[in-house]
């Protein structure tokens, strides 16, 4: 069972390895403290039976001084153990956060969606803090409880075995009660954590969607949802607390019975001369010491029961498929960037495909390939040649954005293969795949910092002249130059201090700053007015012709892709038409409908 539990938590427990010294020295200090604490009642009994009874003041003073030194040594041991516990717990917490953050970043988008953003946030904060607390308790208190309990019982046995039997029976009764409560509360804590995830989800949704909520006067609705989530969490916490709260009263009840038994049996033993009055005092001290230790253990049970649940949730992240890809990436690290971006498809083969989709299908849900109704992309095959501009258009939900997600290896195909320069990207590391592409996503995402830091995202190096050139191509320099600080102007989280169109243009400029073979644009200019969009398409066309880069442009409007070398038309996850603009107007009914709705038939 122990080996199974250790294996189950192998990733989490491995964070303890750098702190082996603290894990050994801390409990050893506690052991010494426990030995001294167990010895003190014996010395107290000696003072009563020898010093006070015989009026030997020197013996009382001498024994008291020795006890004082022991107390000081015990204090030093406690302080040293506290230091070891603090160092190990904070270190383990830091390592866990670092590893989890690395794993989350390595996860596929689908894996993140399965666990949930809110749950990942709780796991990286609350669950890691709970585990860090458990490490501290493990060194400070868990090691002390068995030392004190076992040491107290053994010391009592050295005084009088019949009376020591009372303590032994009481300790066994307590441990049985402890195991029963642990068994009852373990599953309850899993429910508590899930309901805490729900609260985090509601808070996050309300904060991110505050404008929409207020605009549609849905404040009361979201308040009710939050209240429901809080009430469910409260109920689960109360339920588990009722069970956990039994620990302290049960402990006190058992130990009070022990005290009554010790006084009763001890009185008889003193009358018969089997033990002395000092031994009774020593026994009473041992009872209170063991009561205190077991009360601490009762509280620790609550902490560790919840910690096991937290460790399971952490382990789920650390043992995700992302960890397997991390190992694969390490093995491929020497070859991950073995082909410079500029070398891809530089051969004089104008029809050599740079990117190729071969019978690719994909579903966001776990489904069989035969269930085509749930496929976001169904049996998709096409090629992108170097230096071309590929346009993709279709109705909402037709699978256009999914194509880019598959190309970037954010998701893996349910079936079929994707090739870059003739190589299956399934055999490539994600790092190598994404080094070939500069994406602009449908929803622009900027980060807190400066304009320069957002443009140079990814650690690239580029001087101000080149940055200005990219901003001009993206039609962004006109507003960046007017911002206080220019390239060093502040950008709030997610670009809150910028308009939607400004955010989109900065994201386009950021993609242009990366010298990748493929420029991927997912409806990247949807927030721009027609005039600005036309200027943007003109500067992009000139830039692509100058650099020879390949562009994949998804658009809900025909105008940006009308000059594309090849256009793909999607409908309900299937490719229903492909060709140039004029050909599609004649041969593709879906494309003709889109063109008619946008009055593009004459273009």
N, C-alpha and C positions, 0 to 999 in steps of 0.2 A: 504493500500500500504506500509506504514511504517513497519507494523508488518511482511508483506511478505518479504520485503527487509532485515529486521533484522534476520528473520528466515533463509533466503537465505545465509546470511553471518554469521551464528551463531558461527561456529568454529573459524573464523577469529576474530570476535568481542569479543569472550570470552577471548582473550589474553589481552584485555584492563582491565579486572577485577582487576589484581594486582596493577593497577595504577589509581584507582578511585580517590585517594586523589589528584594526579597531574591533573587529568581531571576536578576536581572541582575547586581547588585553582588557577590553571593557568588561566582559563577563568574569575574567580572572580577578579583576579589582572588586567586582561585586561578590565573588566567592570569598575573598579575604574579608570584605565588610560583613558578610553573613556569618563567617566563622567568629569574628569578634563580637558580633551582636548576640550570637548564641552563647558565647562564653560569659557575657556580662551577668545573666541571671545566676550562674553558678558562683560568681564572685560575690554577688549580692547575698546569696545563701551563706557563703563563708563569713561575711561580715556579721550576719544575724547570729549564726550558730557559734562562731568563735570570738569575734571581736566584741559584740554587744553582750553576749551571754557571760563571758569571762571578764568584761570591763577592760579589755586590752585596747586602749586608745591608739597605741602605736600601730597595732595590726589594722585597725580601722583606717587610720590615716594612710598607711602604706598601701593597703588594698584600694583605697579610693584614688590615690595618685595613679596606680597602675590602670584603674578603670578610666581615669581621665585621659591618659596617654592612648589607650585603646580607642576611646571615642574620637580623639583627634586623628588617629591613623584611619579610622573608619570614615571620617569626614573627607580626608584627602582621597581615599579610594572612591568615594561617591562623586567627588568633583572630577576626578580623572575619568571615571566611567561616563559621566555626563558629557565630557568633552568628546570622548570616542563616539558616543551615540549621536551627538550633534554633527560631527564630521561625516560619519557614515550615512546618516539619514539625508542630509542635504546633498551629499555626493551622489547617492543612489537616485534621489529625485531629479538632479540635473542630468544624470546619464539616461534615465528613463525618458525624460522630455526630449532629449537630443535624439535618442533612438526612435521614439515614436514620431517625431517630426520628420525624420529621414524616411521612415516607412510610409507615412501618410503622403509625402511628396512622391514616393516611388510607386504608390498604388495607382492602378488604372482608375479611370473615372467611374467605371462600373462598380469597382470594389468600394470606392468612397460612397457611392450612392447606396449600396447595400447596407453599410454600417450607418451612414447618415452623418451629415456635417455636424449636427448638434451633439450627437453621441460622441463623435471624435473629439469635440471641444471639451465635453465633460470628462472623457477618459484622459485627456492630456492635462487636465487641471485637477478636478476633484479626486479622480481615481489615483493619480500619481501622488497627490498630497496624502491620501489615505495610506498608500504603500510606504511613503517616506516616514509617516508617523509610526507605522508598524515596525519599521527598522529601528527607530529610536526606542520604542517600547521593548523590542526584542533584546536590545543590549542593556537597557537600564533596569527593566523590571521583570521580564520573562525569565532571565537567568537568575534573578534574586529569589523569586517565589519558590522554586524547588529547593534551592540551597537552604532557605529559611525553614521551609516546611519539613524537609527530610532531616535537616540538622537539628531542628527543635525536637522532633520525635526521637532521634537517636540520643540527644542529650538527656531527654526525659527518661529514656530507657536506662541510661547509665545511673540515674538516681533511683528509679523504682519502676519495675516492669509492669505491674498491674495498673498503676496510674498512667503509664505511658500508653497502655493499650487503649485508654479512653481517647487520647489524641489521635492514635492511628485509626480507630474506627470512625471518628469524626471526620478525618481527612478523606477516608474512602467514601463516606456518605456524600461529602461535598463534591468529590470528583464525579460520582455517578450523576448527581444532580446537574453538574456542569455539562456533561456529555449530552444529557437529555435536552437541555436548553439550546445547546449548539445545534443539535440536529433539527430542532424546531425552527430556529431563526435563520439558518443558512439560506434556504430558498427565499425567505421573506426579504432578505437584503437585495437579492437579484431584482425583485419587483420594485423595491425602493429606488434602485439605480435607474431602471427603465422609466419610472415616472419622473425622476429628476431630468432625464433626457427630454421628456415631453415638455417640461417647464422651460428648459433651455430653448427648445424649438419654438415655443409660443413667444418667448421674449425676443428671440432673434427675428422671427417673422414680423412681429409688431414694430420693432425698431427699424428694420429695413424697409417696411412698407408703410411707414407712418404717414407719408403724404397721401397715398392712395386711400388708406383707412379714413383719414380726416376728410378727404375730398368726397368720399361716398358716405360719410357720417356713419361709419361702422365701428366707432369707438366702443359703444356698449356691447356689440357682438364680440369683439376681441377681449373686452374685459371679462365677459362671461366665460369665454374659452379659457382664459388665464385662470379664472377662479375655479373652474372645473378641474383643470390640471393641478392647481395648488391643493384643492380639496382631496383629490385622489392621492396625491403625494402625502398629504397630512394623514389620511386614513391609514396608508401603508406604514408610515413611520410610527403612528400610535400603536398599530397592531404589533409591530416588531418590538417596540419599546415596552409593551406590556409583558412580553415574554422575557425580554432582557432585564427588566426591572426586578424580576424575581430573584436575581442572583444575590443582591446584597441582603435582602431580608432572610433568605434561606441560609446564607452564610452566617449571619448573626444568630439566627435561631439554633443552628447546629452547634455553634461555638458556645452559646449560652447554656445549652444542655450539657456541653462538655464541662463548663465551669461548675455547674451544679454537681455533676458526677465527680469531678476532682475534689471539690470541697467535702462532699459526702464520704467518698472513699478515703480521702486524705485525713479527715478527722479520725476515722477508724484506725488508719495506719499510724497516726501520731500517738493515739491512746495506747496502742500495742507496742510502741517504741520502734516500729519498723523504719520510720523516717522521722526527720526533725522538722521543727517549725520553719526553718530556713528553706527546706526542700519544698514545703508548700508554697512559700513565696516564689521560689524559682519556677515551680510548675505554673503558677498564675501568670508569671511573666512570659513563659513559653506559650501559654494559651493566647494571651493578648498579641504576642508577636505573630503567631500563626494565624490568628483572626485577621490581623492587618494584612498579612501576606495574601491570604485567600480572598479577602475583600478586593485587594488590588487585582488578583487574578480574575475575579468576577467581572470587573470593569474591562480588563484586557480581553476577555472573551468577546465582549461586544465589539471592541475595536478590531480584533483579528477575524471574527466572523465576517464583518463587512470588508475587511482587507482581502480575504480570499475571493470574494465576489469581484472586487476591484482588480485583483491580479488576473482573474479569468478574462476580464474585459480588456485589460492591457495586453495580455498574451494573445488575444484574438487579433489585435492589430500587429503585434511584433511577429506573429507566425503567419501572417497573410501571405498570399502568393507574391506580394511585392518583395518579400524577403528572398524568395527563390530567384526573382529577377535581379535582385541586388547581387546575389552570388554569380548569376550569369553575367551581369555587367562587369564584375570584377575580372572574370575570366576573359571577357571580350575587350577589356579596357585598352589593351595594347593594340587592338585592331579596330576599336570603336570609331576612331577618326583616321583610319589608315588611308582613306581616299580624300584628298583635299576637295573642298566644295567645287572649286573651279575646274577640277579634272573630270567631273561627272559628265559623261556623254559629250566630250569635246571632240570625239572622232568626227570626221567629215561624213557622217551618215545622217542626212536630213530626216530620214524616216525612222531612225532608231528611237524607240519609246523611252522617255525618261521615267515616266510613271505608267504602270499598267495594272488595271484591275481585271482579274480573271474569274468570272462567275462568282462574284462576292455577294454574300447575303449576311445580314446582321439584324439582330433583334435586341432591344433594350431589356426585354424580359427573357427569362429562361424558358425556352420553348423548343419544340421540335422543328426541324427544317421543313417538315410537311405542312406546318401551320403557317401558311404564307400571310394570313391576315394580320399576324402580329409582327411581321418583318418590317423594319424601318427601311431596309434596302433589300431588294430581291433580285438575285441572279444578275448582278451588275457587271458588265464588261466594257471597258473602253481604254484608250491610250492617250497619253499626253506626250507630245514630242518637244524636244528642247527648243527653246526660243519662241514657242507658240503661246498664244493667249487662248485659254479654254474658258468658255462661258457656260455656266450652269444656271438654269432657270426652271421654275415649276411652281405649283401652288403651295400654299402653306402646309407644312407637314408632309411634303412629298419625299423627304429624305436628302435634301440638298446639303444641309449642314452636317449630316451624318457622314457624308463622303469625306469632308475635310477632317472630321474626328478620326475616321479610320485611317486616313492618310498620315495623320500625325501620330498614329498608334496610341491615341487616347483610349480607344477601344480596340479589341481584337475581333476579326470577322468570325461570325458563327460558322461560316463555310466559305471556301474560295481562298484565293491568294492575291496578295498585293506585291508588286515588284517595283523596285527603284533601280534603274540602270541594269535591269536584268537579274537582280538579286532579290530573293524573297525577304521582305522586311521582318518576317517572323523569326528569322535567324539573326537579325540585327538588334543591337541594344537600342533602347528608346533614345538614349543620348545621341547615338549616331543618326537615327532617323530624323530627329528634330533639328539636328545641325544643318540639314539640307533645306530647311523650310523656314520662311518668315511669315507667320500667320497674323491676320487681323480678324478678330472674332466679331460675331454679330453684336454682342453687347460689349462696348468698350470698357476696358478695365485699366485704371491708372492707380498708382500707389503713392502714398504719402512721401513727399520729398520735393525735389525740384524738377523742372522740365528736363534738364540735362540728365539727371539720374534716371528718369523714366525712359528717355531715349536710349540711354546706354545700358538698359536692363540686360543682364546676362554677362556683364563683365567685359564687353567689347571696348575698344579704344578708338576714339575718333575726335579730331580737332574741331574747333568752333566753326571753321569754314565749311567743313563737310556736314556738320549738323545743320547749319543754316541752309545748305543746299537741299538736304532731305526735307526740311520743314517747308521750303519753298515748293518742292515737288508736291507735297501733301497739302498745299494751300494753307499752311498753318503759321507761316512766318509773319503774316500780316497781323495776327493778334498776339503772338508770342513776343514780337518786338515792342509791342505797346504795354506789355505786362511789366510791373516793377521788378527789375533784375534781369529781364530777358530770359536767357537760357537758365539762369539761376533763380527764376521766379518760383515761388512756392506753389506746390500742387497739394491739395488736401486729399485725404483718403478717398479713393475711387473718383477723384476729380470733381469733388462737390463744388468747388469754386469755379468750375467751367461749365459751359453749356454742352448739350448733347453733341452738337456738330463739332465743337472745339475738341471734345474728348475723342471723337472718331478720327479727326484729322491728326491729332497727336499720336494715336495708335497706328495710323497708317505710316506716319513719319518714323515711328519706332521700328516698324517692320522693315522699312527701307534702309534703316541704319545697319541692319544685319545683312552681311554679304552672303546670302544663301541662294541656292540655285532656283528655288521655287518660292514665289510670292503667292500666298493664299489669302484671298479676300472674301470674307463671308458677309455679304450685304453691308460692306464697310462704309458706304456713303449714304445710307438710308436716311440719316438725319440732316443731310445737306440740301440746300435749295438747288433748283435746277441749274442756275447759272454757275454756282460754285462747283457743282458736280461735273458740269461740262468742262470747266477749266481743269479740274482735278484729273479727269479722264485724258485730257490732252497732254498734260505734263507727265502722267504715268505712261502713256503710250510712247512718248519721246524717251523717257528714262528706260523703259524695257527694250526699246530698239537700240539704245546706246550701249546698254550692258549685256544684251543678249539673254536676259533672264526669262524664265518661264513663269507664266502667271495663270492661276486658276481663280476665276472671279465668279462668285455666286451673287446673283442679284434678283430682286423681285421685279425690277424694271428692265426692259429690253434695251433702253438707250445705252447703258454702260457696256453692254456686251455685243452690241450690234456689229462692231468691227472685229469680233473674235475670229480666230482662224477656224474654230470649231465650237459648236454650241450643243450642249446636251439638254434635253427636255425631260423633266421628271414628272411623274404622276403616281401618287400612292406607292412610292418606293420603287417604282419600275422606270426603266429608261424607255420612253415612248417615242422619242425622236432624236436624231442627231444630224448635224450638217451645218451649213452656213445659213445666214439669216434669210436670204432670198429663197433658198431651197426649202427651208422649214416653213416659210409662209405658204408655199404651195403644197407641201407634202405632209405637214404635221398639224392636225386639227387643234390640238391643245395649244401649240405655239401660236397658231393663227388667232385663237380666241384671246390669248394674252395680249397679242399685238393690237387686236381690234379694241380691247378694253383700254389700252393706253394710246390709242390713235397713232400706232407706229406702222401701220400697213404700208405707208408710202415711203418709208425710210429706205 
